Structure formats: structure tokens, C-alpha cells
């Protein structure tokens, strides 16, 4: 199939997928279309992250070993012959019909998010006089970010699941979720947004530390997953029966290398995989302390007026508990799919909670004053 035709077919699929939530939003009463669209983008990006984890955990990342189509076609139906040939040549390989569909559905969802962000840009442009330039510029930034994310999605396939590329791909997806949440929680179309700051805001310094700590831990978790190091320490709380296992930090955290290989092109050692796993497990204690402290501080500041902050503080604590349970389950029960998916979803939910809690932080005041002048 010619490349131009392939892109046209994929664009048509993205438009059809995007029309479904748009039609739903158009018929729903209450709030503005723009505000509803922004929150739907948050929801769909969260779903895309979870489905991306499902794609990775089912080893479907190379279900279609080319990009953006599947063996040059817009869907696996048109590539059944090539898929069957690849499956015959390598029966235990990464290509099957089911894996091809999983990979392509993931791409369809990603294209749908991109199409909806294009709609967001169009709506922001149409409201340029009433909302000012800031929403439009922010939306254009989101469009640029999703294009960069698409490029890393392509490199994930063409570079054969290179760990650092897949890790950055996940990190960018979570960063996109955070940016979309920041965008959605702005009351662009309400002049009262300047008065939302409360008397006792959440300390911005503590929130910033929480963001930094969570970002590091998510990177470590992604590095564990993309290197398939979850079962490198198959027991808990020790690792191979040791309180402090043998480690090789240099080999484990050499970032630019092929999947399953070290920097010299040799098979990566079990010690390096233990190191990757152990680093994630140890740093989880720091995350638990910092995010737990943030939740308790938020609960102390919560008042009837700040009921939203209290809800997100309690939700943050609940998700932390879920992360502990699913993290231990991944080890004890040998990496079950459901626990692994919930662990990734929990990471995305933690990012969402921190961004929502930033609505009540002390760093919102200068932002609100700036918006009031626009």
C-alpha cells in the first residue's frame, strides 16, 4: 500500500474514533464543551497509558514490526498473510494475529488522543478573544508533546523495544497526562478563577519534592519493566534470600543498549537485573515516606471549604496502598498480568492526584494573578 494512502486510512480511523467521544460530549448537558473535552482527554490518556502497559506486558509491542501500519496496511485484516508467514517462521516469536491487533488498537487510541488535541487547539483558537492567547499556546504545546510521543512510539518499534526508548515513551505519556490535567483543571471560562486560592495552601516545596521523588520512582519502575527484571528478585522482602543482594550498578544502569544486552553487546548478567529490581524496591520506601507525609499534611489543612483537597489526599493514600499490594504481588505471584496492569495504572493515578492537589498549593497564587491580568 502506498505510504500516502496508508496515512489517509489511518487518519480516517483516528477521525472515526475521535467522533465517538465528541458526539457524546456534544449531547451531554452542563459545563462547556471545551471544559468537557479537556477532561475527556485526561480520561483517554489515562486509558492509553494502561493499554500501553497491556501491550508491553503481553509482548505485543512488535506485533506489527513496522510503523505506522501493520506490514504496510492500516489494519491486521489486510496483513493476515504476512502475519501467518512470520508466525510460521517463528512460532514463539512476537508476531501473532492477536498481538498485531493489540498493537494496532494501541496505535489507534494514540491517534485518537492526537486528533482530540487537534480539536482542542481548534476550540481554543475559536475562543481566542474571550479566553486570550494562553489557552491556545498551551494547547499547541500539548500538540507538540503528543507528536514527540508519537515519534518515540515509532522508535519503540523500529529500535526493537530498546529499554531506554520504551522507558522514555512511558515517561512522556505520564508527562502528557500531567499536562492535560493541569490544562483541564483551569477554569478558563470563569472569571472567578482568581479567587480559588484558600487561606492555608498546601506547601509548594513539599509538593515539588513529591513530584521529583515520584518521577524518579516511575523511571525506575519503567526501567524494571522494559528490562524484564521484575522476577530478578523472586522473593520478598529479601532478594534471593539476601537482605542486600550482589549488585552491578554500572551494567544495570547503562542506558543506551539493546534489549537483553549490556553495553558490550553481550547478554546482560543476572546481577545487573537484580540491581535494577533492587533499586526500584529500595526507592519505594522514599516514595512511601514523602507521599505519605504530603497526604497527612493535606488532611491537616483540609476544611469543609477544602473538601476537594481532603478527597485527593485520601485517594493518594489509597493508591499508595494499592501500589504496595500490587508491587509485592508482582514478585510473590510471578508477575500476574492483572497486578502488573494495576501497578502501572496506580503510577498514572498518583501523577493525576499530585497534579490535582497542586490546585490547592501555594504556587498557584502568582499564576492566578498573572491570569487575572490577561
HUJO-V307389 format. One record per residue. N is the residue number from 1. RES is the residue in one letter. PHI is phi as a letter, one per 20 degrees, with the letter a starting at -180 (NA if undefined). PSI is psi in whole degrees, 0 to 359 (999 if undefined). BURIAL is 1 if it has 9 or more other ideal C-beta (glycine too) atoms within 8 Angstrom, else 0. Layout:
# HUJO-V307389
N/RES/PHI/PSI/BURIAL, N/RES/PHI/PSI/BURIAL
This chain:
# HUJO-V307389
1/X/NA/131/1, 2/X/g/145/0, 3/X/g/319/0, 4/X/f/317/0, 5/X/f/320/0, 6/X/g/313/1, 7/X/f/324/1, 8/X/f/316/0, 9/X/f/317/1, 10/X/f/322/1, 11/X/f/320/1, 12/X/f/319/0, 13/X/f/317/1, 14/X/f/319/1, 15/X/f/318/1, 16/X/f/315/0, 17/X/f/320/1, 18/X/f/330/1, 19/X/f/334/0, 20/X/f/305/0, 21/X/f/328/1, 22/X/f/319/1, 23/X/f/321/0, 24/X/f/315/0, 25/X/f/322/1, 26/X/f/331/0, 27/X/e/352/0, 28/X/e/131/0, 29/X/f/165/0, 30/X/n/145/0, 31/X/l/169/0, 32/X/e/157/0, 33/X/g/321/0, 34/X/f/315/1, 35/X/f/318/1, 36/X/f/320/1, 37/X/f/318/1, 38/X/f/320/1, 39/X/f/328/1, 40/X/f/323/1, 41/X/f/321/1, 42/X/f/313/1, 43/X/f/315/0, 44/X/f/327/1, 45/X/f/321/1, 46/X/g/314/1, 47/X/f/321/1, 48/X/f/321/1, 49/X/f/315/1, 50/X/f/319/1, 51/X/f/328/1, 52/X/f/321/1, 53/X/f/320/1, 54/X/f/320/1, 55/X/f/315/1, 56/X/f/317/1, 57/X/f/337/1, 58/X/e/11/1, 59/X/l/40/0, 60/X/d/6/1, 61/X/f/333/1, 62/X/d/24/1, 63/X/g/329/1, 64/X/c/103/1, 65/X/f/9/1, 66/X/c/178/0, 67/X/b/142/0, 68/X/e/350/0, 69/X/e/196/1, 70/X/c/104/1, 71/X/l/42/1, 72/X/m/4/0, 73/X/d/160/1, 74/X/e/348/1, 75/X/b/157/1, 76/X/f/340/1, 77/X/g/322/0, 78/X/e/3/1, 79/X/c/22/1, 80/X/f/323/1, 81/X/f/312/0, 82/X/f/320/0, 83/X/f/316/1, 84/X/f/321/0, 85/X/f/317/0, 86/X/f/322/1, 87/X/f/325/1, 88/X/f/319/0, 89/X/f/328/0, 90/X/b/84/0, 91/X/g/328/0, 92/X/d/17/0, 93/X/e/186/0, 94/X/e/354/1, 95/X/d/118/1, 96/X/b/168/0, 97/X/f/316/1, 98/X/f/314/0, 99/X/f/326/1, 100/X/f/318/1, 101/X/f/320/1, 102/X/f/314/1, 103/X/f/317/1, 104/X/f/323/1, 105/X/f/321/1, 106/X/g/317/1, 107/X/f/321/1, 108/X/f/317/1, 109/X/f/320/1, 110/X/f/318/1, 111/X/f/326/1, 112/X/f/317/1, 113/X/f/317/1, 114/X/f/318/1, 115/X/f/320/1, 116/X/f/327/1, 117/X/f/325/1, 118/X/f/319/1, 119/X/f/319/1, 120/X/g/316/1, 121/X/g/315/1, 122/X/f/318/0, 123/X/f/318/1, 124/X/f/322/1, 125/X/f/320/0, 126/X/f/338/0, 127/X/d/23/1, 128/X/g/319/1, 129/X/f/322/0, 130/X/e/328/0, 131/X/d/343/1, 132/X/n/185/0, 133/X/e/334/0, 134/X/g/312/1, 135/X/g/322/1, 136/X/f/314/1, 137/X/f/319/0, 138/X/f/318/1, 139/X/f/322/1, 140/X/f/324/1, 141/X/f/320/1, 142/X/f/321/1, 143/X/f/318/1, 144/X/f/318/0, 145/X/f/318/1, 146/X/f/332/1, 147/X/f/319/1, 148/X/f/318/1, 149/X/f/321/1, 150/X/f/322/1, 151/X/f/319/0, 152/X/f/329/1, 153/X/f/319/1, 154/X/f/316/1, 155/X/f/330/1, 156/X/g/320/1, 157/X/f/309/1, 158/X/f/333/0, 159/X/e/14/0, 160/X/l/53/0, 161/X/m/38/1, 162/X/g/128/1, 163/X/g/316/1, 164/X/f/326/1, 165/X/f/315/1, 166/X/f/322/1, 167/X/f/313/1, 168/X/f/323/1, 169/X/g/316/1, 170/X/f/317/1, 171/X/f/319/1, 172/X/f/324/1, 173/X/f/318/1, 174/X/f/325/1, 175/X/f/321/1, 176/X/f/318/1, 177/X/g/316/1, 178/X/f/315/1, 179/X/f/319/1, 180/X/f/323/1, 181/X/f/317/1, 182/X/g/315/1, 183/X/f/316/1, 184/X/f/326/1, 185/X/e/357/1, 186/X/f/135/0, 187/X/e/71/0, 188/X/g/321/1, 189/X/e/18/1, 190/X/c/121/0, 191/X/f/345/0, 192/X/f/1/0, 193/X/f/335/1, 194/X/f/337/1, 195/X/e/14/0, 196/X/e/347/1, 197/X/f/133/0, 198/X/e/176/1, 199/X/f/317/0, 200/X/d/84/0, 201/X/f/161/1, 202/X/f/132/1, 203/X/g/126/1, 204/X/f/327/1, 205/X/f/317/0, 206/X/f/320/1, 207/X/f/321/1, 208/X/f/317/0, 209/X/f/319/1, 210/X/f/318/1, 211/X/f/315/1, 212/X/f/313/0, 213/X/f/316/1, 214/X/f/321/1, 215/X/f/316/1, 216/X/f/316/1, 217/X/f/322/1, 218/X/f/320/1, 219/X/f/316/1, 220/X/f/320/1, 221/X/f/319/1, 222/X/f/323/1, 223/X/f/323/1, 224/X/f/311/1, 225/X/f/315/1, 226/X/f/342/1, 227/X/e/3/1, 228/X/l/49/0, 229/X/d/13/1, 230/X/f/320/1, 231/X/e/14/1, 232/X/f/331/1, 233/X/d/94/1, 234/X/e/8/0, 235/X/c/168/0, 236/X/b/138/0, 237/X/e/353/0, 238/X/e/176/1, 239/X/c/111/1, 240/X/l/38/1, 241/X/m/3/0, 242/X/d/140/0, 243/X/f/325/0, 244/X/c/99/0, 245/X/f/167/1, 246/X/f/138/0, 247/X/c/158/1, 248/X/b/87/1, 249/X/f/323/0, 250/X/f/314/0, 251/X/f/320/1, 252/X/f/326/1, 253/X/d/31/1, 254/X/f/113/1, 255/X/f/319/0, 256/X/e/97/0, 257/X/a/165/1, 258/X/f/159/0, 259/X/f/128/1, 260/X/n/0/0, 261/X/c/159/1, 262/X/e/187/1, 263/X/f/335/0, 264/X/e/2/0, 265/X/n/9/0, 266/X/e/164/0, 267/X/f/134/0, 268/X/f/142/1, 269/X/f/153/1, 270/X/g/328/0, 271/X/f/319/1, 272/X/f/319/1, 273/X/f/322/1, 274/X/f/319/1, 275/X/f/315/1, 276/X/g/312/1, 277/X/f/315/1, 278/X/f/323/1, 279/X/f/317/1, 280/X/f/319/1, 281/X/f/318/1, 282/X/f/316/0, 283/X/f/341/1, 284/X/g/330/1, 285/X/f/320/0, 286/X/f/316/1, 287/X/f/316/1, 288/X/f/317/1, 289/X/f/311/0, 290/X/f/311/1, 291/X/f/327/1, 292/X/f/318/1, 293/X/f/320/1, 294/X/f/317/1, 295/X/f/315/1, 296/X/f/320/1, 297/X/f/318/1, 298/X/f/320/1, 299/X/f/326/1, 300/X/f/323/0, 301/X/e/342/1, 302/X/f/136/1, 303/X/c/172/0, 304/X/g/328/0, 305/X/f/328/0, 306/X/d/41/1, 307/X/f/329/1, 308/X/f/318/1, 309/X/f/319/1, 310/X/f/318/1, 311/X/f/315/0, 312/X/f/330/1, 313/X/f/317/1, 314/X/f/321/1, 315/X/f/321/1, 316/X/f/317/1, 317/X/f/319/1, 318/X/f/320/0, 319/X/f/323/1, 320/X/g/317/1, 321/X/f/318/0, 322/X/f/319/1, 323/X/f/321/1, 324/X/f/314/1, 325/X/f/312/0, 326/X/f/326/1, 327/X/f/315/1, 328/X/f/321/1, 329/X/f/323/1, 330/X/g/325/1, 331/X/e/306/1, 332/X/f/319/0, 333/X/e/18/0, 334/X/m/50/0, 335/X/m/56/1, 336/X/f/146/1, 337/X/g/315/1, 338/X/f/314/0, 339/X/f/320/1, 340/X/f/319/1, 341/X/f/316/1, 342/X/f/327/1, 343/X/f/317/1, 344/X/f/317/1, 345/X/f/322/1, 346/X/f/321/1, 347/X/f/315/1, 348/X/f/321/1, 349/X/f/325/1, 350/X/f/318/1, 351/X/f/314/1, 352/X/g/315/1, 353/X/f/316/1, 354/X/f/319/1, 355/X/f/318/1, 356/X/f/322/1, 357/X/f/335/1, 358/X/f/343/1, 359/X/f/332/1, 360/X/d/20/1, 361/X/e/165/1, 362/X/f/346/0, 363/X/e/357/1, 364/X/f/337/1, 365/X/f/309/1, 366/X/f/328/0, 367/X/f/318/0, 368/X/f/321/1, 369/X/f/322/1, 370/X/f/318/0, 371/X/f/328/1, 372/X/f/335/0, 373/X/e/343/0, 374/X/f/999/0
